[in-house]
């Protein structure tokens, strides 16, 4: 029996997709039972690793070099790229930033918003939001992935302290652990700077609707899943759940039922424009199914939600 077959008992979803939802729910319940909040991250490709834009950006250059590099060389380059990107963006973007964004962390949040290199790795407290990003611009034959992390248990492993790092403005605020070590204006050059799960102040509307959370990535070039000798995976604190190609239509149906589209998670003109684009593509795909000999199916690739 093909497990992707839709049945009356499964409603609009295949048994494959329902099994996936149950797996995610079971994982989230287990994290909550252990006193830790589940965070989600969606990847359009299951091959993608949990690596920040800063580390990916630096690796493009470092991997192109044909000279030997020490670990310290690589880390110093990483810190240099981080500082240069931050100060340049702050200088040039200042007139366009809101009052909430004209702060140390507000500037970084704006950089992350526009896909500039930062060590912030986006997570969400909403499964639907993670599924939206896994599905966004996914091709129907791609295997996507949802990552789930037990946020407080992660910090127990990476920094030896249970709980979440609260990102606050100003270093004079009493805290058990200062977030400044992960900020480019005050970044630590310690090679063992770990990755840490952190709750930010929401400085733009996208962060609010996406229920944003971050892992502040350390100075290691290893992806999160490989750090600490892979302990996050081996101890069940981090999980990767793949979405096979036969879940593609299920994911679209789920998001449609939830009313979750581009303008939901991008509450601005850019999100509205993407919403219109996706509706046009969806309408053309529906027309192709109804009249396959009349409407070409080339629009079904790449830009769906």
C-alpha positions as CSV (number, residue, x, y, z in Angstrom):
1,X,0.0,0.0,0.0
2,X,1.3,3.5,-0.9
3,X,1.6,5.4,2.4
4,X,1.1,8.7,0.6
5,X,-2.5,7.7,-0.5
6,X,-5.2,9.9,0.8
7,X,-8.0,8.2,2.7
8,X,-11.3,9.2,4.2
9,X,-9.9,8.8,7.7
10,X,-6.9,11.0,7.0
11,X,-9.0,13.9,5.6
12,X,-7.1,16.2,3.4
13,X,-3.7,14.8,4.4
14,X,-1.8,11.7,3.4
15,X,-0.9,9.1,6.1
16,X,2.8,10.1,5.5
17,X,2.1,13.7,6.4
18,X,-0.1,12.7,9.4
19,X,2.7,10.5,10.7
20,X,5.1,13.4,10.3
21,X,2.8,15.7,12.3
22,X,2.5,13.1,15.1
23,X,6.3,12.7,15.2
24,X,6.7,16.5,15.6
25,X,4.0,16.7,18.3
26,X,5.5,13.8,20.2
27,X,9.0,15.5,20.1
28,X,7.6,18.8,21.2
29,X,5.6,17.2,24.0
30,X,8.7,15.4,25.2
31,X,10.7,18.6,25.3
32,X,8.0,20.4,27.3
33,X,7.7,17.5,29.7
34,X,11.4,18.0,30.4
35,X,10.8,21.7,31.1
36,X,12.2,23.1,27.8
37,X,10.5,25.0,25.0
38,X,10.6,23.5,21.5
39,X,11.9,25.8,18.7
40,X,11.5,25.0,15.0
41,X,13.4,25.9,11.9
42,X,12.4,25.0,8.3
43,X,14.8,24.2,5.5
44,X,13.7,24.0,1.9
45,X,16.5,21.4,1.4
46,X,17.2,18.6,3.8
47,X,20.9,18.9,2.8
48,X,21.3,22.3,4.4
49,X,23.1,22.5,7.8
50,X,22.5,24.6,10.8
51,X,25.0,27.3,9.9
52,X,24.7,31.1,10.3
53,X,24.9,33.5,7.3
54,X,28.1,34.9,8.8
55,X,29.9,31.5,8.9
56,X,28.6,30.6,5.4
57,X,29.8,34.0,4.0
58,X,33.2,33.6,5.6
59,X,33.6,30.0,4.3
60,X,33.1,31.0,0.7
61,X,36.2,33.1,0.9
62,X,38.2,30.8,3.1
63,X,37.5,27.7,1.0
64,X,38.7,29.6,-2.1
65,X,42.1,30.4,-0.6
66,X,44.9,28.2,-1.9
67,X,47.1,28.8,1.2
68,X,47.1,26.9,4.5
69,X,45.1,28.5,7.3
70,X,45.3,27.9,11.0
71,X,42.2,27.7,13.1
72,X,43.1,31.1,14.6
73,X,43.5,32.6,11.0
74,X,40.0,31.4,10.2
75,X,38.5,32.8,13.4
76,X,40.2,36.1,13.1
77,X,38.8,36.4,9.5
78,X,35.4,35.6,10.8
79,X,35.5,38.3,13.4
80,X,36.8,40.8,10.9
81,X,34.0,40.1,8.4
82,X,31.5,40.3,11.2
83,X,32.7,43.7,12.5
84,X,33.1,45.2,9.0
85,X,29.6,44.2,8.0
86,X,28.0,45.5,11.2
87,X,29.7,48.9,11.2
88,X,29.2,49.4,7.5
89,X,25.5,48.6,7.8
90,X,25.0,50.8,10.8
91,X,26.6,53.7,9.1
92,X,24.8,53.4,5.8
93,X,21.4,52.1,7.0
94,X,21.0,54.6,9.9
95,X,18.6,56.9,8.1
96,X,16.3,54.0,7.2
97,X,16.2,52.4,10.6
98,X,13.3,52.9,13.0
99,X,13.9,54.1,16.6
100,X,13.6,50.5,17.9
101,X,16.2,49.4,15.4
102,X,18.8,52.1,16.3
103,X,20.2,50.0,19.1
104,X,23.1,47.4,19.2
105,X,20.8,44.4,18.8
106,X,18.2,46.3,16.7
107,X,20.8,46.9,14.0
108,X,21.7,43.2,14.0
109,X,18.1,42.2,13.8
110,X,17.7,44.4,10.8
111,X,20.8,42.9,9.2
112,X,19.3,39.4,9.7
113,X,16.0,40.6,8.3
114,X,17.8,41.5,5.0
115,X,20.0,38.4,4.9
116,X,23.3,40.1,5.7
117,X,26.0,38.1,7.4
118,X,25.3,37.7,11.2
119,X,25.9,34.9,13.6
120,X,22.1,34.9,14.4
121,X,20.5,31.6,13.4
122,X,16.7,32.1,13.1
123,X,14.3,29.8,15.0
124,X,10.6,30.2,15.6
125,X,8.3,29.0,18.4
126,X,5.7,28.2,15.7
127,X,5.7,25.0,13.8
128,X,3.5,26.5,11.1
129,X,6.0,29.3,10.6
130,X,8.8,26.8,10.2
131,X,6.8,24.8,7.7
132,X,6.2,27.9,5.7
133,X,9.9,28.5,5.4
134,X,10.6,24.9,4.6
135,X,8.0,25.1,1.8
136,X,8.9,28.6,0.6
137,X,10.3,28.3,-3.0
138,X,10.6,24.5,-2.6
139,X,10.3,22.5,-5.7
140,X,7.8,19.6,-5.7
141,X,10.6,17.0,-6.0
142,X,12.8,18.4,-3.2
143,X,13.2,16.8,0.2
144,X,12.8,19.5,2.9
145,X,13.4,19.4,6.6
146,X,12.1,20.7,9.9
147,X,14.6,21.0,12.7
148,X,13.4,21.0,16.4
149,X,15.6,22.0,19.3
150,X,14.9,21.8,23.0
151,X,16.1,25.3,23.6
152,X,16.9,25.3,27.4
153,X,18.4,21.8,27.3
154,X,20.6,23.0,24.4
155,X,22.2,25.6,26.7
156,X,22.7,23.0,29.4
157,X,25.0,21.2,26.9
158,X,26.7,24.1,25.1
159,X,27.2,26.6,28.0
160,X,26.6,24.4,31.1
161,X,23.6,26.4,32.2
162,X,19.9,25.6,31.9
163,X,17.6,28.4,30.7
164,X,17.6,30.9,27.9
165,X,19.9,33.8,27.4
166,X,17.8,37.0,27.4
167,X,19.2,39.6,24.9
168,X,18.9,43.0,26.5
169,X,20.3,46.4,25.5
170,X,23.1,47.7,27.6
171,X,25.9,45.8,29.3
172,X,25.1,47.4,32.7
173,X,22.0,45.2,33.1
174,X,22.7,42.5,35.7
175,X,22.6,39.1,33.9
176,X,24.0,35.7,34.7
177,X,25.5,35.6,31.2
178,X,26.2,38.6,29.0
179,X,25.0,38.5,25.4
180,X,27.7,41.0,24.4
181,X,30.2,38.3,23.8
182,X,28.2,37.3,20.7
183,X,27.8,40.9,19.4
184,X,30.2,42.2,16.8
185,X,30.8,45.5,18.7
186,X,32.0,43.5,21.7
187,X,32.7,40.1,20.1
188,X,34.9,37.7,22.0
189,X,38.0,36.3,20.3
190,X,37.9,33.2,22.4
191,X,38.1,30.2,20.1
192,X,35.8,28.3,22.4
193,X,32.9,30.8,22.3
194,X,29.9,28.4,22.3
195,X,26.6,28.6,20.6
196,X,23.7,29.6,22.8
197,X,19.9,29.7,22.6
198,X,18.6,33.3,23.1
199,X,15.4,35.2,23.3
200,X,15.6,38.6,21.6
201,X,13.7,41.9,22.0
202,X,11.4,42.2,19.0
203,X,12.5,45.3,17.1
204,X,10.5,44.8,13.9
205,X,7.1,43.4,13.0
206,X,8.5,40.4,11.2
207,X,10.1,39.2,14.4
208,X,6.7,39.5,16.2
209,X,4.6,37.5,13.7
210,X,7.4,34.9,13.2
211,X,7.7,34.4,17.0
212,X,11.4,34.8,16.6
213,X,14.1,33.1,18.6
214,X,17.8,32.8,17.9
215,X,20.8,30.6,18.4
216,X,23.8,32.9,18.7
217,X,26.4,30.9,16.9
218,X,29.8,30.7,18.5
219,X,33.2,30.9,16.8
220,X,33.3,27.3,15.6
221,X,32.8,26.7,11.8
222,X,31.1,23.4,12.5
223,X,27.3,23.5,12.0
224,X,25.3,23.4,15.2
225,X,24.4,19.7,14.8
226,X,28.1,18.7,14.9
227,X,29.2,21.0,17.7
228,X,29.9,19.5,21.2
229,X,30.8,16.2,19.5
230,X,27.3,15.9,18.2
231,X,25.8,15.8,21.7
232,X,22.7,17.8,20.8
233,X,21.7,15.0,18.4
234,X,22.9,12.0,20.4
235,X,21.1,13.2,23.6
236,X,17.9,13.9,21.7
237,X,18.0,17.7,22.3
238,X,18.0,18.4,18.6
239,X,16.1,16.5,15.9
240,X,15.8,16.7,12.1
241,X,12.6,15.6,10.6
242,X,12.6,15.3,6.8
243,X,9.7,16.1,4.5
244,X,9.9,13.7,1.5
245,X,8.8,15.0,-1.9
246,X,5.4,13.2,-1.5
247,X,4.6,15.7,1.4
248,X,4.8,18.7,-0.9
249,X,1.1,19.0,-1.6
250,X,0.2,18.1,2.0
251,X,2.3,21.0,3.2
252,X,0.6,23.4,0.8
253,X,-2.8,22.3,2.0
254,X,-1.8,22.6,5.7
255,X,-0.5,26.2,5.2
256,X,-3.6,27.1,3.2
257,X,-5.9,25.8,6.0
258,X,-3.8,27.7,8.5
259,X,-4.0,30.9,6.4
260,X,-0.2,31.0,6.5
261,X,1.3,32.8,3.5
262,X,4.0,35.4,2.7
263,X,2.0,38.3,4.0
264,X,1.4,36.4,7.3
265,X,5.1,36.3,8.1
266,X,6.3,39.3,6.1
267,X,3.7,42.0,7.2
268,X,4.9,44.6,4.7
269,X,4.7,45.4,1.0
270,X,7.3,42.8,0.2
271,X,5.2,40.1,1.8
272,X,2.1,41.4,0.1
273,X,3.8,41.3,-3.3
274,X,5.0,37.8,-2.7
275,X,1.5,36.8,-1.6
276,X,0.1,38.0,-4.9
277,X,2.8,36.1,-6.9
278,X,2.1,32.9,-5.0
279,X,-1.6,33.2,-5.6
280,X,-1.0,33.7,-9.3
281,X,1.2,30.6,-9.5
282,X,-1.3,28.5,-7.5
283,X,-4.2,29.6,-9.8
284,X,-2.1,28.6,-12.8
285,X,-1.3,25.3,-11.3
286,X,-4.9,24.6,-10.6
287,X,-5.8,25.6,-14.2
288,X,-3.1,23.2,-15.4
289,X,-4.7,20.3,-13.5
290,X,-8.1,21.1,-14.9
291,X,-6.9,21.7,-18.4
292,X,-3.5,19.9,-18.8
293,X,-3.5,20.2,-22.6
294,X,-4.1,24.0,-22.5
295,X,-2.1,25.4,-19.6
296,X,1.6,24.7,-19.3
297,X,2.9,23.6,-15.9
298,X,6.2,25.5,-16.0
299,X,4.9,27.8,-13.3
300,X,4.7,25.0,-10.7
301,X,8.4,25.2,-10.0
302,X,10.2,27.1,-7.3
303,X,8.2,30.0,-6.1
304,X,5.4,28.4,-4.1
305,X,4.6,28.5,-0.4
